[in-house]
Every structure is written in C-alpha cells, then in structure tokens.
Amino acid sequence: MSAVTAAAWDARVARLLTRLPDRGRATVAWLRHPPRRWPRLLAAVALMAGGIFSILPVLGLWMLPLGLALMSDDVPWLKTPLEFSARWIERSWRRLRAAWQRRRRRRP
C-alpha cells in the first residue's frame, strides 16, 4: 500500500466528516478514536450488513461504503482500493455532469 494513497484516503475521510451533521460527526469521530477498535469493527460489520439488505426502508446502500470506511482504520489494505474507487467515482461524476451541462446548453 502506498503511504501517499493511504494519507489521501485519511484526508478524504476527514473532509467528508466535516459535511456530516453534528450528531453523525460526533458518532463517527468517537468510533474512529484508536482505542475503540472493537466497537468500530462491530459498527462497520453492522453497516455493511445493513447495506446488503438495502431493499428495506431504512437500510440502504449508503451503509456499505460507510462500513468499509470505518473498517479501513483497522484493515489498512482497504485504504488503497477505497481511495482509487473514490477517485474513479469523482472522475465519472465530473464527466457525467459536464455531459449534462453540454446537453442543456444545446437545447433551445
């Protein structure tokens, strides 16, 4: 694993935490504290299991990446694929958004 990629992932998670509501930010910050390894792993597994059952009303696919992000604090090799996936999603979103904007400009 590249130390630069792992650092980029940690920075990305820190930036995303600033966008959470106060209660969610406090919960995730509490879970990410290093001595809380077992509660963090249990929460990560529960979130990923909830992501699998996304057809239910409250549970959803949003739970799967959050669970993987929490687990990446304890399983360092997850940081590299998660960072590459996040970069791919951002590139794809930018391209799709640019295509939508070009299409809107062409319409009368």
ChimeraX attribute file (.defattr): number of C-alpha atoms within 10 A of each C-alpha:
attribute: neighborCount
match mode: 1-to-1
recipient: residues
	/A:1	11
	/A:2	10
	/A:3	10
	/A:4	10
	/A:5	16
	/A:6	20
	/A:7	14
	/A:8	16
	/A:9	23
	/A:10	17
	/A:11	12
	/A:12	13
	/A:13	15
	/A:14	12
	/A:15	11
	/A:16	11
	/A:17	16
	/A:18	11
	/A:19	10
	/A:20	12
	/A:21	9
	/A:22	10
	/A:23	9
	/A:24	13
	/A:25	15
	/A:26	13
	/A:27	10
	/A:28	16
	/A:29	12
	/A:30	14
	/A:31	20
	/A:32	18
	/A:33	11
	/A:34	11
	/A:35	10
	/A:36	11
	/A:37	16
	/A:38	12
	/A:39	13
	/A:40	22
	/A:41	20
	/A:42	14
	/A:43	18
	/A:44	23
	/A:45	18
	/A:46	15
	/A:47	23
	/A:48	22
	/A:49	17
	/A:50	20
	/A:51	20
	/A:52	15
	/A:53	16
	/A:54	16
	/A:55	11
	/A:56	10
	/A:57	7
	/A:58	8
	/A:59	16
	/A:60	17
	/A:61	16
	/A:62	13
	/A:63	21
	/A:64	21
	/A:65	15
	/A:66	18
	/A:67	22
	/A:68	19
	/A:69	21
	/A:70	22
	/A:71	22
	/A:72	20
	/A:73	19
	/A:74	16
	/A:75	12
	/A:76	11
	/A:77	13
	/A:78	17
	/A:79	25
	/A:80	20
	/A:81	14
	/A:82	18
	/A:83	20
	/A:84	14
	/A:85	12
	/A:86	14
	/A:87	13
	/A:88	12
	/A:89	12
	/A:90	12
	/A:91	12
	/A:92	12
	/A:93	12
	/A:94	12
	/A:95	12
	/A:96	12
	/A:97	12
	/A:98	12
	/A:99	12
	/A:100	11
	/A:101	11
	/A:102	11
	/A:103	10
	/A:104	10
	/A:105	9
	/A:106	7
	/A:107	6
	/A:108	4
